[in-house]
Amino acid sequence: MGEKSAARAVKALAPRTVIPIHLGILPRSPLMRTGETPEGFSKRVRDAGLKTEVVILHEGESWTGQH
């Protein structure tokens, strides 16, 4: 799922928070590299006017949701 389709899913599901986990991963095969990033996805969510929080984790980070 790329940035565009992931943003559509966020719109349809309306979660409070999303964590993009596959965007930005560099596949071994150059044919599978898209250049799409978690930051690009976050921008699409903001540009769509969605209130969903996008949490971008970097290698080694973790996240604990607010209850």
PDB file as gemmi writes it, atoms N, CA and C in Angstrom:
CRYST1    1.000    1.000    1.000  90.00  90.00  90.00 P 1                      
ATOM      1  N   MET A   1       0.853  -1.158   0.000  1.00  0.00           N  
ATOM      2  CA  MET A   1       0.000   0.000   0.000  1.00  0.00           C  
ATOM      3  C   MET A   1       0.906   1.230   0.000  1.00  0.00           C  
ATOM      4  N   GLY A   2       0.701   2.106  -0.944  1.00  0.00           N  
ATOM      5  CA  GLY A   2       1.500   3.323  -1.022  1.00  0.00           C  
ATOM      6  C   GLY A   2       0.876   4.465  -0.238  1.00  0.00           C  
ATOM      7  N   GLU A   3       1.505   5.636  -0.352  1.00  0.00           N  
ATOM      8  CA  GLU A   3       1.034   6.820   0.373  1.00  0.00           C  
ATOM      9  C   GLU A   3      -0.424   7.138   0.070  1.00  0.00           C  
ATOM     10  N   LYS A   4      -0.770   7.157  -1.206  1.00  0.00           N  
ATOM     11  CA  LYS A   4      -2.109   7.567  -1.629  1.00  0.00           C  
ATOM     12  C   LYS A   4      -3.178   6.605  -1.111  1.00  0.00           C  
ATOM     13  N   SER A   5      -2.974   5.299  -1.310  1.00  0.00           N  
ATOM     14  CA  SER A   5      -3.974   4.336  -0.866  1.00  0.00           C  
ATOM     15  C   SER A   5      -4.017   4.243   0.665  1.00  0.00           C  
ATOM     16  N   ALA A   6      -2.887   4.439   1.318  1.00  0.00           N  
ATOM     17  CA  ALA A   6      -2.876   4.433   2.786  1.00  0.00           C  
ATOM     18  C   ALA A   6      -3.659   5.625   3.330  1.00  0.00           C  
ATOM     19  N   ALA A   7      -3.526   6.777   2.696  1.00  0.00           N  
ATOM     20  CA  ALA A   7      -4.289   7.958   3.118  1.00  0.00           C  
ATOM     21  C   ALA A   7      -5.787   7.729   2.905  1.00  0.00           C  
ATOM     22  N   ARG A   8      -6.146   7.058   1.819  1.00  0.00           N  
ATOM     23  CA  ARG A   8      -7.564   6.729   1.589  1.00  0.00           C  
ATOM     24  C   ARG A   8      -8.081   5.782   2.677  1.00  0.00           C  
ATOM     25  N   ALA A   9      -7.253   4.835   3.088  1.00  0.00           N  
ATOM     26  CA  ALA A   9      -7.645   3.908   4.155  1.00  0.00           C  
ATOM     27  C   ALA A   9      -7.849   4.665   5.468  1.00  0.00           C  
ATOM     28  N   VAL A  10      -6.982   5.615   5.750  1.00  0.00           N  
ATOM     29  CA  VAL A  10      -7.130   6.424   6.964  1.00  0.00           C  
ATOM     30  C   VAL A  10      -8.451   7.191   6.914  1.00  0.00           C  
ATOM     31  N   LYS A  11      -8.765   7.733   5.759  1.00  0.00           N  
ATOM     32  CA  LYS A  11     -10.024   8.472   5.613  1.00  0.00           C  
ATOM     33  C   LYS A  11     -11.220   7.550   5.857  1.00  0.00           C  
ATOM     34  N   ALA A  12     -11.166   6.345   5.316  1.00  0.00           N  
ATOM     35  CA  ALA A  12     -12.273   5.405   5.444  1.00  0.00           C  
ATOM     36  C   ALA A  12     -12.419   4.861   6.867  1.00  0.00           C  
ATOM     37  N   LEU A  13     -11.302   4.597   7.533  1.00  0.00           N  
ATOM     38  CA  LEU A  13     -11.339   3.972   8.852  1.00  0.00           C  
ATOM     39  C   LEU A  13     -11.374   4.976  10.009  1.00  0.00           C  
ATOM     40  N   ALA A  14     -10.875   6.182   9.766  1.00  0.00           N  
ATOM     41  CA  ALA A  14     -10.849   7.265  10.759  1.00  0.00           C  
ATOM     42  C   ALA A  14     -10.238   6.860  12.106  1.00  0.00           C  
ATOM     43  N   PRO A  15      -9.033   6.280  12.097  1.00  0.00           N  
ATOM     44  CA  PRO A  15      -8.392   5.946  13.375  1.00  0.00           C  
ATOM     45  C   PRO A  15      -7.878   7.217  14.056  1.00  0.00           C  
ATOM     46  N   ARG A  16      -7.646   7.145  15.354  1.00  0.00           N  
ATOM     47  CA  ARG A  16      -7.067   8.293  16.076  1.00  0.00           C  
ATOM     48  C   ARG A  16      -5.597   8.465  15.709  1.00  0.00           C  
ATOM     49  N   THR A  17      -4.909   7.338  15.544  1.00  0.00           N  
ATOM     50  CA  THR A  17      -3.465   7.345  15.301  1.00  0.00           C  
ATOM     51  C   THR A  17      -3.113   6.276  14.285  1.00  0.00           C  
ATOM     52  N   VAL A  18      -2.149   6.571  13.416  1.00  0.00           N  
ATOM     53  CA  VAL A  18      -1.586   5.567  12.515  1.00  0.00           C  
ATOM     54  C   VAL A  18      -0.069   5.633  12.602  1.00  0.00           C  
ATOM     55  N   ILE A  19       0.556   4.480  12.403  1.00  0.00           N  
ATOM     56  CA  ILE A  19       2.013   4.400  12.386  1.00  0.00           C  
ATOM     57  C   ILE A  19       2.405   3.726  11.082  1.00  0.00           C  
ATOM     58  N   PRO A  20       2.930   4.493  10.122  1.00  0.00           N  
ATOM     59  CA  PRO A  20       3.335   3.876   8.855  1.00  0.00           C  
ATOM     60  C   PRO A  20       4.579   3.020   9.076  1.00  0.00           C  
ATOM     61  N   ILE A  21       4.469   1.730   8.790  1.00  0.00           N  
ATOM     62  CA  ILE A  21       5.588   0.837   9.093  1.00  0.00           C  
ATOM     63  C   ILE A  21       6.296   0.291   7.865  1.00  0.00           C  
ATOM     64  N   HIS A  22       5.706   0.422   6.679  1.00  0.00           N  
ATOM     65  CA  HIS A  22       6.348  -0.133   5.497  1.00  0.00           C  
ATOM     66  C   HIS A  22       6.914   0.938   4.575  1.00  0.00           C  
ATOM     67  N   LEU A  23       6.378   2.134   4.629  1.00  0.00           N  
ATOM     68  CA  LEU A  23       6.903   3.200   3.774  1.00  0.00           C  
ATOM     69  C   LEU A  23       8.310   3.567   4.229  1.00  0.00           C  
ATOM     70  N   GLY A  24       9.183   3.789   3.281  1.00  0.00           N  
ATOM     71  CA  GLY A  24      10.546   4.171   3.616  1.00  0.00           C  
ATOM     72  C   GLY A  24      11.500   3.004   3.748  1.00  0.00           C  
ATOM     73  N   ILE A  25      10.981   1.777   3.707  1.00  0.00           N  
ATOM     74  CA  ILE A  25      11.845   0.599   3.747  1.00  0.00           C  
ATOM     75  C   ILE A  25      12.445   0.424   2.358  1.00  0.00           C  
ATOM     76  N   LEU A  26      13.721   0.210   2.285  1.00  0.00           N  
ATOM     77  CA  LEU A  26      14.399   0.071   0.996  1.00  0.00           C  
ATOM     78  C   LEU A  26      14.461  -1.403   0.594  1.00  0.00           C  
ATOM     79  N   PRO A  27      13.567  -1.830  -0.316  1.00  0.00           N  
ATOM     80  CA  PRO A  27      13.609  -3.224  -0.772  1.00  0.00           C  
ATOM     81  C   PRO A  27      14.919  -3.536  -1.488  1.00  0.00           C  
ATOM     82  N   ARG A  28      15.297  -4.779  -1.474  1.00  0.00           N  
ATOM     83  CA  ARG A  28      16.528  -5.184  -2.163  1.00  0.00           C  
ATOM     84  C   ARG A  28      16.442  -4.930  -3.658  1.00  0.00           C  
ATOM     85  N   SER A  29      15.290  -5.217  -4.224  1.00  0.00           N  
ATOM     86  CA  SER A  29      15.131  -5.059  -5.672  1.00  0.00           C  
ATOM     87  C   SER A  29      14.844  -3.605  -6.034  1.00  0.00           C  
ATOM     88  N   PRO A  30      15.656  -3.004  -6.903  1.00  0.00           N  
ATOM     89  CA  PRO A  30      15.401  -1.632  -7.339  1.00  0.00           C  
ATOM     90  C   PRO A  30      14.038  -1.467  -8.004  1.00  0.00           C  
ATOM     91  N   LEU A  31      13.493  -2.550  -8.562  1.00  0.00           N  
ATOM     92  CA  LEU A  31      12.188  -2.479  -9.221  1.00  0.00           C  
ATOM     93  C   LEU A  31      11.056  -2.231  -8.228  1.00  0.00           C  
ATOM     94  N   MET A  32      11.284  -2.542  -6.959  1.00  0.00           N  
ATOM     95  CA  MET A  32      10.241  -2.377  -5.944  1.00  0.00           C  
ATOM     96  C   MET A  32      10.378  -1.071  -5.166  1.00  0.00           C  
ATOM     97  N   ARG A  33      11.405  -0.294  -5.451  1.00  0.00           N  
ATOM     98  CA  ARG A  33      11.622   0.968  -4.736  1.00  0.00           C  
ATOM     99  C   ARG A  33      10.725   2.055  -5.321  1.00  0.00           C  
ATOM    100  N   THR A  34       9.974   2.705  -4.453  1.00  0.00           N  
ATOM    101  CA  THR A  34       8.989   3.682  -4.926  1.00  0.00           C  
ATOM    102  C   THR A  34       9.347   5.127  -4.609  1.00  0.00           C  
ATOM    103  N   GLY A  35      10.174   5.346  -3.626  1.00  0.00           N  
ATOM    104  CA  GLY A  35      10.481   6.720  -3.221  1.00  0.00           C  
ATOM    105  C   GLY A  35       9.419   7.289  -2.289  1.00  0.00           C  
ATOM    106  N   GLU A  36       8.387   6.509  -1.967  1.00  0.00           N  
ATOM    107  CA  GLU A  36       7.359   6.979  -1.039  1.00  0.00           C  
ATOM    108  C   GLU A  36       7.892   6.880   0.385  1.00  0.00           C  
ATOM    109  N   THR A  37       7.509   7.837   1.219  1.00  0.00           N  
ATOM    110  CA  THR A  37       8.070   7.929   2.566  1.00  0.00           C  
ATOM    111  C   THR A  37       6.972   8.106   3.613  1.00  0.00           C  
ATOM    112  N   PRO A  38       7.292   7.824   4.864  1.00  0.00           N  
ATOM    113  CA  PRO A  38       6.334   8.117   5.935  1.00  0.00           C  
ATOM    114  C   PRO A  38       5.982   9.606   5.986  1.00  0.00           C  
ATOM    115  N   GLU A  39       6.955  10.455   5.718  1.00  0.00           N  
ATOM    116  CA  GLU A  39       6.704  11.898   5.728  1.00  0.00           C  
ATOM    117  C   GLU A  39       5.734  12.298   4.613  1.00  0.00           C  
ATOM    118  N   GLY A  40       5.881  11.670   3.453  1.00  0.00           N  
ATOM    119  CA  GLY A  40       4.959  11.935   2.346  1.00  0.00           C  
ATOM    120  C   GLY A  40       3.551  11.487   2.685  1.00  0.00           C  
ATOM    121  N   PHE A  41       3.436  10.343   3.346  1.00  0.00           N  
ATOM    122  CA  PHE A  41       2.136   9.850   3.791  1.00  0.00           C  
ATOM    123  C   PHE A  41       1.523  10.817   4.801  1.00  0.00           C  
ATOM    124  N   SER A  42       2.327  11.264   5.750  1.00  0.00           N  
ATOM    125  CA  SER A  42       1.849  12.203   6.760  1.00  0.00           C  
ATOM    126  C   SER A  42       1.322  13.477   6.112  1.00  0.00           C  
ATOM    127  N   LYS A  43       2.031  13.962   5.114  1.00  0.00           N  
ATOM    128  CA  LYS A  43       1.597  15.165   4.397  1.00  0.00           C  
ATOM    129  C   LYS A  43       0.266  14.923   3.684  1.00  0.00           C  
ATOM    130  N   ARG A  44       0.107  13.765   3.083  1.00  0.00           N  
ATOM    131  CA  ARG A  44      -1.171  13.445   2.412  1.00  0.00           C  
ATOM    132  C   ARG A  44      -2.326  13.424   3.415  1.00  0.00           C  
ATOM    133  N   VAL A  45      -2.081  12.883   4.599  1.00  0.00           N  
ATOM    134  CA  VAL A  45      -3.118  12.845   5.634  1.00  0.00           C  
ATOM    135  C   VAL A  45      -3.477  14.272   6.051  1.00  0.00           C  
ATOM    136  N   ARG A  46      -2.464  15.100   6.277  1.00  0.00           N  
ATOM    137  CA  ARG A  46      -2.719  16.509   6.654  1.00  0.00           C  
ATOM    138  C   ARG A  46      -3.435  17.252   5.538  1.00  0.00           C  
ATOM    139  N   ASP A  47      -2.963  17.076   4.302  1.00  0.00           N  
ATOM    140  CA  ASP A  47      -3.564  17.775   3.160  1.00  0.00           C  
ATOM    141  C   ASP A  47      -5.021  17.373   2.939  1.00  0.00           C  
ATOM    142  N   ALA A  48      -5.375  16.159   3.347  1.00  0.00           N  
ATOM    143  CA  ALA A  48      -6.752  15.692   3.220  1.00  0.00           C  
ATOM    144  C   ALA A  48      -7.634  16.246   4.337  1.00  0.00           C  
ATOM    145  N   GLY A  49      -7.019  16.961   5.280  1.00  0.00           N  
ATOM    146  CA  GLY A  49      -7.777  17.553   6.376  1.00  0.00           C  
ATOM    147  C   GLY A  49      -8.208  16.547   7.436  1.00  0.00           C  
ATOM    148  N   LEU A  50      -7.537  15.402   7.483  1.00  0.00           N  
ATOM    149  CA  LEU A  50      -7.895  14.365   8.449  1.00  0.00           C  
ATOM    150  C   LEU A  50      -7.286  14.680   9.817  1.00  0.00           C  
ATOM    151  N   LYS A  51      -7.978  14.323  10.863  1.00  0.00           N  
ATOM    152  CA  LYS A  51      -7.531  14.612  12.223  1.00  0.00           C  
ATOM    153  C   LYS A  51      -6.674  13.493  12.817  1.00  0.00           C  
ATOM    154  N   THR A  52      -6.444  12.451  12.061  1.00  0.00           N  
ATOM    155  CA  THR A  52      -5.651  11.319  12.522  1.00  0.00           C  
ATOM    156  C   THR A  52      -4.211  11.746  12.773  1.00  0.00           C  
ATOM    157  N   GLU A  53      -3.671  11.339  13.916  1.00  0.00           N  
ATOM    158  CA  GLU A  53      -2.273  11.613  14.234  1.00  0.00           C  
ATOM    159  C   GLU A  53      -1.402  10.578  13.521  1.00  0.00           C  
ATOM    160  N   VAL A  54      -0.381  11.032  12.830  1.00  0.00           N  
ATOM    161  CA  VAL A  54       0.567  10.132  12.179  1.00  0.00           C  
ATOM    162  C   VAL A  54       1.841  10.130  13.030  1.00  0.00           C  
ATOM    163  N   VAL A  55       2.178   8.968  13.559  1.00  0.00           N  
ATOM    164  CA  VAL A  55       3.374   8.811  14.388  1.00  0.00           C  
ATOM    165  C   VAL A  55       4.433   8.120  13.537  1.00  0.00           C  
ATOM    166  N   ILE A  56       5.529   8.811  13.304  1.00  0.00           N  
ATOM    167  CA  ILE A  56       6.622   8.246  12.511  1.00  0.00           C  
ATOM    168  C   ILE A  56       7.712   7.778  13.464  1.00  0.00           C  
ATOM    169  N   LEU A  57       7.922   6.472  13.488  1.00  0.00           N  
ATOM    170  CA  LEU A  57       8.959   5.900  14.339  1.00  0.00           C  
ATOM    171  C   LEU A  57      10.230   5.687  13.525  1.00  0.00           C  
ATOM    172  N   HIS A  58      11.345   5.929  14.169  1.00  0.00           N  
ATOM    173  CA  HIS A  58      12.641   5.677  13.539  1.00  0.00           C  
ATOM    174  C   HIS A  58      13.214   4.398  14.127  1.00  0.00           C  
ATOM    175  N   GLU A  59      14.173   3.834  13.459  1.00  0.00           N  
ATOM    176  CA  GLU A  59      14.740   2.548  13.870  1.00  0.00           C  
ATOM    177  C   GLU A  59      15.065   2.543  15.358  1.00  0.00           C  
ATOM    178  N   GLY A  60      14.549   1.532  16.051  1.00  0.00           N  
ATOM    179  CA  GLY A  60      14.817   1.372  17.481  1.00  0.00           C  
ATOM    180  C   GLY A  60      13.811   2.069  18.389  1.00  0.00           C  
ATOM    181  N   GLU A  61      12.952   2.923  17.837  1.00  0.00           N  
ATOM    182  CA  GLU A  61      11.959   3.626  18.645  1.00  0.00           C  
ATOM    183  C   GLU A  61      10.724   2.755  18.860  1.00  0.00           C  
ATOM    184  N   SER A  62      10.003   3.073  19.908  1.00  0.00           N  
ATOM    185  CA  SER A  62       8.719   2.421  20.168  1.00  0.00           C  
ATOM    186  C   SER A  62       7.708   3.498  20.525  1.00  0.00           C  
ATOM    187  N   TRP A  63       6.461   3.114  20.584  1.00  0.00           N  
ATOM    188  CA  TRP A  63       5.390   4.061  20.865  1.00  0.00           C  
ATOM    189  C   TRP A  63       4.386   3.412  21.792  1.00  0.00           C  
ATOM    190  N   THR A  64       3.947   4.149  22.773  1.00  0.00           N  
ATOM    191  CA  THR A  64       2.894   3.688  23.677  1.00  0.00           C  
ATOM    192  C   THR A  64       1.747   4.659  23.514  1.00  0.00           C  
ATOM    193  N   GLY A  65       0.608   4.161  23.122  1.00  0.00           N  
ATOM    194  CA  GLY A  65      -0.548   5.014  22.867  1.00  0.00           C  
ATOM    195  C   GLY A  65      -1.089   5.654  24.126  1.00  0.00           C  
ATOM    196  N   GLN A  66      -1.721   6.789  23.944  1.00  0.00           N  
ATOM    197  CA  GLN A  66      -2.388   7.478  25.034  1.00  0.00           C  
ATOM    198  C   GLN A  66      -3.748   6.825  25.261  1.00  0.00           C  
ATOM    199  N   HIS A  67      -4.065   6.463  26.470  1.00  0.00           N  
ATOM    200  CA  HIS A  67      -5.350   5.808  26.772  1.00  0.00           C  
ATOM    201  C   HIS A  67      -6.291   6.789  27.402  1.00  0.00           C  
TER     202      HIS A  67                                                      
END                                                                             
